[in-house]
Amino acid sequence: GWITPFKLAIKYDLLLLAKMLFLAGCNLYYDLNFINTVEDKSVLKKDPQFYDLILNSVNNPHPLKQLCRNKIRVYVNKKPNVEKLKLPTQLKKFLNYCEIEELIEEYRSSKLLLSQ
């Protein structure tokens, strides 16, 4: 099958990257067979909630708000343009993938705790 960024992230045990790709709206269509047949699911199962979320997304469409975000970003085209929209702050954060930034911050914090 196709080699995708998501498959590579799982193959090389880069769960953070896999999460970021998923949150950014990567299409798991080409990964469907991989997700269902991968013999070593240990990488995915390190985070049971994420694993369940992936399995759910394989069998169901992405949430409507995520689909809308992707369409709006294509239309707006660039991050600075999102800031110019007359929208509530929370919606602007969502359009700018704030959950990816939060994920990175959480990862950095955990790395700092482990190094101390």
C-alpha positions in Angstrom: 0.0 0.0 0.0 0.8 3.7 0.0 3.5 5.0 2.4 1.9 7.8 4.3 3.2 10.2 6.9 0.9 8.6 9.5 2.3 5.1 8.8 5.8 6.4 9.1 5.1 8.1 12.4 3.7 4.8 13.8 6.5 2.7 12.2 9.2 4.9 13.9 7.3 5.1 17.3 6.6 8.8 16.9 3.2 8.9 18.6 3.3 12.7 19.0 3.8 13.2 15.3 0.9 10.7 14.6 -1.3 12.7 16.9 -0.4 16.0 15.2 -1.1 14.5 11.8 -4.5 13.2 12.9 -5.5 16.5 14.6 -4.5 18.4 11.5 -7.0 16.3 9.5 -4.9 13.8 7.8 -6.9 11.4 5.6 -6.6 7.9 7.1 -8.2 6.3 4.0 -4.9 4.8 2.8 -4.0 3.8 6.4 -7.3 1.9 7.0 -5.8 -1.5 6.1 -2.6 -0.7 8.0 -4.5 0.3 11.2 -6.6 -2.8 11.1 -3.8 -5.3 10.3 -0.7 -3.8 11.8 0.7 -6.7 13.9 2.4 -4.5 16.5 -0.2 -2.0 17.7 1.9 -1.2 20.8 2.7 2.3 19.5 -0.9 3.1 19.1 -1.9 1.4 22.3 0.5 3.6 24.4 -2.4 6.0 24.3 -5.7 4.1 24.5 -7.8 7.2 23.9 -6.0 8.1 20.8 -6.1 4.5 19.5 -9.9 4.4 20.1 -10.2 7.8 18.4 -8.3 6.5 15.3 -10.4 3.4 15.1 -13.6 5.4 15.4 -12.4 7.8 12.7 -11.6 4.9 10.3 -15.2 3.7 10.6 -16.9 7.1 10.7 -16.3 10.5 9.0 -14.3 13.2 10.7 -16.3 15.4 13.1 -18.2 18.2 11.3 -16.2 20.9 13.1 -12.9 19.4 11.9 -14.2 19.2 8.3 -15.4 22.8 8.6 -12.0 23.9 10.0 -10.2 22.3 7.0 -12.5 24.0 4.5 -12.2 27.4 6.2 -8.4 27.2 6.3 -8.3 26.3 2.6 -10.5 29.3 1.8 -8.7 31.7 4.1 -5.4 30.1 3.0 -3.0 31.6 5.6 -2.9 31.7 9.4 -2.6 35.5 9.7 -5.9 35.8 7.7 -7.7 33.8 10.4 -6.8 36.5 12.9 -8.5 39.1 10.8 -11.8 37.3 10.8 -14.4 38.7 13.1 -14.8 35.5 15.2 -14.7 34.7 18.9 -11.2 34.0 20.3 -12.0 30.3 20.9 -13.0 29.8 17.3 -9.8 31.5 16.1 -7.8 29.2 18.3 -9.5 26.2 16.9 -8.9 27.3 13.3 -5.2 27.8 14.2 -5.0 24.2 15.6 -4.5 25.3 19.2 -4.8 21.6 20.3 -1.6 20.8 18.4 0.2 23.6 20.2 -1.2 22.3 23.5 0.0 18.8 22.6 3.5 20.0 21.9 3.5 22.0 25.2 2.4 18.9 27.1 5.1 16.9 25.4 7.8 19.5 26.3 6.6 19.6 29.9 6.7 15.8 30.2 10.3 15.8 28.7 11.4 18.4 31.2 9.9 16.3 34.1 11.7 13.2 32.9 15.1 15.0 32.6 15.0 16.3 36.1 
